[in-house]
Every structure is written in structure tokens, then in C-alpha cells.
């Protein structure tokens, strides 16, 4: 098992609080998550030093858990290479899949709060239910009880999002040689 340490100081140059949530990376709970819940947050123009033992290798990703910063580009990849690779790679590519909206995320959230299915242009109908398509009656009633659309935030798709590979849209035709 690895016993190296990661020591990383994040400087928040924003005029608002920020935070980082690490996907798949094992670290102490108080250095990960939602500000005010499990993590103190990084205040505007402040800094936070992450200092923890690295116990794994691999490719992971992080994103902000503050406000709508992730959709505005506060995310990235982190690669932890083994000290001695089993087989040295001939070539490597980190592929970070993400999305970007041409609408400000605050506008998307306002639209969803005004109408939960705002971006759902294919809502299920009674005809779908009678034909056995989509959700069954029980599941449909459970969602209705919660006053939520079944797809909720997942409805925000290509209606307002551009899908990116390493920050490049489809027109950029990002290519990696393998």
C-alpha cells in the first residue's frame, strides 16, 4: 500500500466560497464535501491545504460542491501514478467528459424551480402508462407523492448543454492516438 502524502494548497480567487469534492479518492471526511456539512469550505480569497496519505493509484476527478460552480467549469482530473508501473504505458490520455451550458446555471435552476419538467420535452402520458411504456403505475405514484419528475435534474440535457471531451465540443473533434 502506498504511504506517500499529498500536500496541496488550493487558493480560492473567487469572490464567493468554494469547495472540492473528490470522486473515488480516499481522503479524510473533513477535506471533502459540502461546505458547512462535512467540510469547512474555502472562503472568498482564502486558501485551504489538503494534506493526507495517498493509499491508491489511478485516475479520479474532482468538482466544486459550492453553488453552481461545477457547471461553470470548476472541475478537473487528478492522476496518481504508481511509483513503479507494472507495465510502462506507451501512451496515455486522460479523457474528462463534461458538459457546458450556453445558459448561466442560475437561469437553469430558476427554470427548474418554476417548472420541474421545464427541460423535459418528452413527459410520460396516460397513453404511455396504458401501453406499458416508461414507468409503471406504482413508481409513477411514488414520484407524484414526492412532487418530483422522475428524471428531475437529469432532464437538463442537450436542450441546454454542450457535451465536452477535455473541454472540446463535438466540432473540435478531439482525437487521441492509441
PEGIPE-V190175 format. One record per backbone hydrogen bond with DSSP energy under -0.5 kcal/mol. CO is the residue of the C=O (numbers start at 1). NH is the residue of the N-H. Records with the same first field share a line. If there is no record, write none. Layout:
CO=NH ; NH
//
This chain:
4=54
5=7
6=52
8=10 ; 50
9=11
10=12 ; 48
11=13
12=45
14=45
18=42
20=33
21=23 ; 63
22=24
23=61
25=27
28=31
29=32
30=40
34=37 ; 38 ; 39
39=36
41=43
42=18
43=46
46=12
48=10 ; 50
50=8
52=6
53=55
54=4
58=80
60=78
61=23
62=76
63=21
66=69
68=72
69=72 ; 74
70=73
71=101
73=75
74=64
76=62
78=60
79=81
80=58
93=95
94=96
95=97
96=166
98=164
100=162
104=107 ; 108
105=109
106=110
107=111
108=112
109=113
110=114
111=115
115=118
117=120
119=121
125=129
126=130
127=131
128=133
129=132
136=140
137=141
138=142
139=143
140=144
141=145
142=146
143=147 ; 148
144=147
151=154
152=155
153=156
155=157
157=160 ; 161
160=102 ; 103
162=100
164=98
165=168
168=165
169=172 ; 173
170=173
//
